[in-house]
Amino acid sequence: MTHAERKRIWQQHIEDWQASGLSGMAYRQQQSLTYCLFFNGAKSWLSRRP
């Protein structure tokens, strides 16, 4: 998977999570994402936003 593909996936996860109104824990459980994967991915993606 390329960097651009990973970026697109995380961007979609973050947008879906924010639109869902769910807590981070509820969203990651719904999507079967581990704690580390979700929060490291989200933190990394959010820190790169303009």
PyMOL commands that set and color helices and strands:
alter all, ss='L'
color gray80, all
select helices_A, chain A and resi 3-20+24-30+35-47
alter helices_A, ss='H'
color red, helices_A
deselect
rebuild
show_as cartoon
